[in-house]
Amino acid sequence: MPLLGRREFLSRAALAGSLPFIAGATAPAALPPSGALLDRSRPPSEVAADESAWGKVQAAWSVDRSIINLENGGVQPSPDRVHAAFAELARHAHRAPPITLNREQLPQLEDVRKRLAAAFGCDANELALTRNTTEGTETVLLGCEFRPGDRVLTTTQDYWRFLNTLKQRAARDGIEIDTLKLPAPDASDATVVATFAAALTPRTRLVLFSQLINLTGRILPARALVELCHSRHIPVVVDGAHGFAHIPAHRDDLGCDYYATSLYKWLGAPHGTGFLYVRRDRIGSLWPHFPAPAELRENIRKFESIGTFSAAPFLAIRTALDFYGEIGADHKWARLRSLRERWLEPLAEHPGVIVHLDRRESSSGALATVTLPGLPAQPLAKWLWERHRIVVRPVEHPEFSGIRVTPNLSTTSGEIDTLSAALRTALNQGLD
């Protein structure tokens, strides 16, 4: 029997529902775990602020310690073992690509799909591998069928790329966009839900919101919002860019119809990896970005029909999942919140400082944005970098401005304390 061409092989395998491992194929072994990274016998709340407990975790990254990177919200560095696995997989793929890439590595993506699905709590046949949250979310926003006059509800604080995507659909297809202004960051979940409820109309066909708002760090009450929308038969897409491997929440905790995330943020997978979840009964009606064979209409793999791509970043996701598993979701969550509170709590007590965040555990994680009196965001971020080699994100929004600070598990308490000292200097002496 002649060997199948790459496209025919992948198409037939996808139609079968999975890509099997090729008999006799060998792939480079992932680097072995470095051993237990964290003593998880201690409760998360107890170990969160114990700096000695986190030394081995911090050492898992080869980051430039001459820079204090507190802008981990956009893109994070991978732990060394993840990057090493990715690099070896990439080298292996180039040894004989028709074999090493097409017939050895690409079939192994099904194992990655299964492991991610298990971590998110969905069926593997509901999860597509993508390059980032943008690709996943825009697949939904551009792939849903709308008629002129249909409405999509989102917020003024949702990601600018998605707002632009909806504007394109409005210009092209005649849909209407409703953007609600979120209540104050410390508003109750009930108030947030009531605000969404008031903005829904009989013509609302889709609702988009962020699991965690990237501008402020506020976690929205996703489950309650989804239940509200479903009670009116409105599907929901959740922007999970800052959710997966950050917030300890799974598919059933959300209940949404669509969910997209970037795995190079909080999971620490190689850059250019993500996933899109589509509830099984909605796969068939959602158009993919890139046309796929008609036979794949009900198959989640139709959203992966992008042509030739490197399997190495996606295969290294397995190593990132192993690393995350060694730390534990609850221990990671507690540590990130502890690092945030280490700098935010004393700063919040300073007169005139505005915290654009509800600091309750159910409403916030690692990210926080603050406005310091008399210190505009852009000059302050520039001063922190030039004077102290501290990287933060200046946030400029029509409703507020400030600096966004985002630690990672590679961040040390000493680095947080350096930020705190610098901010005290700025508040007391200005930026001169």
N, C-alpha and C positions, 0 to 999 in steps of 0.2 A: 504494500500500500504506500503510495507516494506521500511524502511529507506535505502537510497543508501549508499554504502561504500564511504569513503572519496574520493578515487581516481575516482570512477565512478561519484560521484556527481560533482567534479571539472571538469572532462572531459566533461560531458554533459553540464554543465553551460558554459564552454568555447566555446563549439561548438555553443551554442545559441548566442554567441557574448557578453555575460555579465554574471557576477555572481550576482544574485539578493540578496537583503537582506532577511534573513530568517524570516518568520512571527513569532512574539513573541520573537525573540532574543533580548537580552539586552546586551549592552556593557557599560563599564564604561564611564561616561561623561568626555570629555576633560576638563581640568581646564579652567575656564572662563578667558577671556583676562583681563589683568591688567589695562585696560583703555587705552586711547590714549597715545601712547608712544612719539609722536612727533607732534608739531604744523605744519601741512603741508599746512597751509594757506600762509606761507611765501615761497618765491621761493627757490629752492634747493641751488642756488649759495649764497643766503643771509644767510641761516641757517647753511651751511656746516661747517664754522669755529667758530660758536657760541657755545662755550663749555657748557654754561648753558642750551642750548636747548637739549643737548645729555645726560644729567645726568641720566634721567630715562631709557634711552636705555641702557647705560652702566651698570646700576644697575640690568638689567634683567639677567645678568650672575653672577653666584657665582664663579668667577675665583680667583685663588691665586694671590693676589696683591703683594705678596713678590717676585713674578716672573713677569718680563715684557716680555710677550709672543708676539714676533714679527715674529713668524714662523707659522702664520695662513694659509699659502699656502698649507701645506700638509694635515692637518686635523684641523677642528675648533671645539671648544666647543659648545654644544647646549645651547640656552637660558634655564633658569631654568624651565619655563613652558613647554617647549618641552620635557626636560628630565623627568619632573614629569609625563607628559602624557604617555611617553614611559614606565616608571617604573610601573605605574598603569595598563596599558594595558598588560604588561608582567605578573604581578601578577594575573590579571584576567584570562589570558590564562591558568594558571596552576591550576585553581580551579577545572576544569573538562575538560581537553583538548579535548576529543571527541566532547564536546558540545561547550565549550567556545572558543577554538581555531578553530576547523574544521567547526563548523556550525554557529558560531557567527562572529568571527573576519575575517577569510579568505574571506567570501563573501564581506566584506566591502572594500577589496582592490580595487574593481571596482570604488568606490567613490574616492579613492586616485588617481587612474589612470585618471579619468575624470578631477579632479582638476589640476593635473600636466599637462595634455594635454592642458587645458584651459590656464594655465600660460605660457606654451611654445608656444601655438598657433597652435597646430596640432589636428588631430582627435584622440580620445581616442583609437581607434583601430589601431593606428600607434605607440603606446607607450607601451613598456614593462618595468616592474619593475625589476631592477637589483641591485646588491650589490655595484657597483662602476663603474667608468669610464673604468677601465681595463676590467671588465667582458663584458661591452657593446661593447667596441671597438674591443676586441679580438673575440667576437662573429662575428663581421663583417669580420675581417681580416682572420679568420679561416673558416668562413662560405661561403665566395664568391667562386664561381667555377672558377679556373684558369687552364690553360694548360701550359705545358712546353714552356718557351720562353715568356710568358706573363710578363708584367712589372708593377710594382707598384712604384709610385713616392711619396716620402716623403722628409723630410729635416733632416739635421744633428742635429737639435735642437729639434726634436720630442722626446716624452717620451721613455726612454730606454726599457721599457717592450714591447712597440709596435715594436720597431726596432728588438728586439729579436724574437718576434712573426713572423715578416716577414722573418727573417733569417731561422727560422724553416721551413716556407713554401718553402723557396728557396731550403733548403736541402732536403725536403720531396717531393716537387712537381716540382722542376726545374724552378721556376719562377725567374725573375731578379728584383733586387731592385735598384732603382735610388734614391740617396740621394743628394739633392742640398744644397749648402751652401747659407744661406740667406744673402742678402746684409746688409750693415751697419744698425744699429737700427734706425737711423734717415733718412733712405732712404725713398723716396716717395712711396705711394701705387702703383703708376704706375710702379716704378722700381721693386717692389716685384712681381707684376703680370707679368712683362716682364721676370723676372728670371724664374718663373714657366713655362711660355710659351715656353721658350727656352729649357726646360728640358723634355717637353712632346714628346713622340714618337708615331708612328703608332701602336706600340705594348703596349702602356700604357693602362691598364685595370682598374686602380683604383688610386685615389689620396687621400693621408692622410695628413692633416695638423692640427695644433692646432689653436683654436679660439684665445687663449691667450697663448703664450709660457711660460711654467712654469719656465724656466731657467732665463728669463729676464723680463717678464711682457709685452712684445710687443704684441699688438693686430694686427693680420693679417687682410687684407682686404678680409674678407671671401666671401662676395657677389660677388665681382669682380672675385675672384679666381674660385668660383663655376660656374659663367657664362662663364669664359674662358674654363673650363673643359667640361661643357655641350655643348658648341659650337662644341666640338670635340667628343661628345657622350661618355664622360668618367664620371662615377659616382664618387662622393666625399663623404668621411667620415670625419667628423670634430670631433676632440678631444675637447669636451666642458668642461673639468674638471674645468676650471677656468672661465667658461662663465656664466652658468645659475645662476641667482640671484646675479650676480656681474655686468656683462655688460648688460645694458638695451637693449637686442636684443632678437627677437623671431624667430620662424622657418622661417617666410617669409622674415625676414631680412637677413637670411643666404642662404636659397634655396637649402641646401644640401640634399643628399639622405639618409645619416645616421648621427646620432648625439648621442654622449654618454656623460654623466656627472655623477658626484658624488654629492649627495645632502647633505653630511656632510661637504662639504667645505663651499660654500657661502650661501646656504640656511639655514645652521645650523640645519639640520635634524639629527636624530640619526646616529651614525656611522654604516656603512654597508648598506647604501641606495643610490640608483642611478636610472637612467633610460636610456633606449635606444630607440631612435626614428628611425623607418625604414619607408621610404616612402611606401605608400600602395602597389604600383605596384612592389615593390622589396621584399616584405615579402616572397612570395612563392618560390623565387629562392635562398633565403639565408638559409643555413643550420644552425640549432641551435647547441649549444655546446653539450647539452644533448638531445638524441633522444626523440621526442614527437610523439603522435599518428599521423598516416598518415592523418587523417581527419583534423588535425590542420595545414596543410601545408600553408594555406593562412591566418592563424590566428596569430596575434601578440603574443598571449599567449603561443605559442610554445617555445618562448625563456625563459619561466619561469618554464620549466619542470625540476625542480632541486630536487624534493622530499620534505620531510617535512622541513619547515623553520618557524621561528618566524614571526608572522604578526605584532607584536608590534612596531618594528622600522618603518615599512612602514605606519602603521596607524597614528603614531605620526607625519608623514610628514604633515598632515593636520594642526596641531598646528603650525608647522614651516612656512607653507604658510600663516597662519593667522598673525603670527608675522611679516613676511616680508611685508605683505599687509599693516599693520599698519604704517610701516616706509615709504614705497613707493620706487619703483625702482630708480627713478631719485634722490630722496633725499639721498638714500643709496650711489648711485654712486658718487654724489657730495661730500659727507662726506668722503668716502674712499680716493678719490683723494686729498682732502684737507689734510687729515692726512699724505698722502705720500709726498705731497709738503712741509709740515711743516718741515720735516727733510731733504728732498732731495734738495730743492732749495738752502739753504745756503751751503750745502756740495758740490753741483755741481760747486760753484764758487771758490772752493779751487783749487789751481794749482795742476795739476797732477791727479786729481780724474777723473775716467772714468765712465760715466753713460751708462749702456748697455740698453738704453731705449729711445724711442721717446716719449717725455713728452706731446705731443699734446693729447687733449681729445679723439680723434678718435683712438688713437694708444696705449693708456696705461690706466691702472686702478690702483688698490691698490699695486700690486707687483712692486718692483724695485730692480735691482741688480747693485751694484757699486764695482769698484776696487779702493782701496786707495793706493797711492804710497808708496812702501816699506813695505806694510802690507799684507802678504799673507792671503788668505781667512781662512784657517783652524786655524792658530794661532790667528787671529783676532776674530773669532767666539768663540774660547775657552776663550780668554781674556775677552770678553764681558760677557760671562756667569760667569766665576769665580770671576771677579772683580765687576760686576754690576748686576748680575742675569738677564741679558738680553739674550733672545733666538732669534737667527737669523739662517738662513740656509747658510752654506758655499757651494758655487757652484764651482765645478771643472769640466771644460769642455775643450776638446782639443783646442777650439777656444778662450776661455777666462776663467777667474776665478774671483770670488768676493763674497761678502756677499749679500744674498737676504733678504730683509726686507718686511714683510707682516703684516700690521695692520688689525684689525677687528673692527666692530662697538663697541665691548667691550673695545677697546683701548682708553685711555684718552690722551688728549694733553700733560698732564704732563709726561706721560710715553714716548711719542715721544720726548719731550724736554730732558728727561734723556738720551735717545739714542744719541741725537745730541751732548750733552755735553760730553758724553763718546767718541764719534768719534772725536770730536775736541781735546780731550786729547790725543787720540791715534795718531792723525796726528802731533800734536805738540811735544809730549814727547815720542812716541813709546810705546811699550808694556811692558816695564820694571816695 
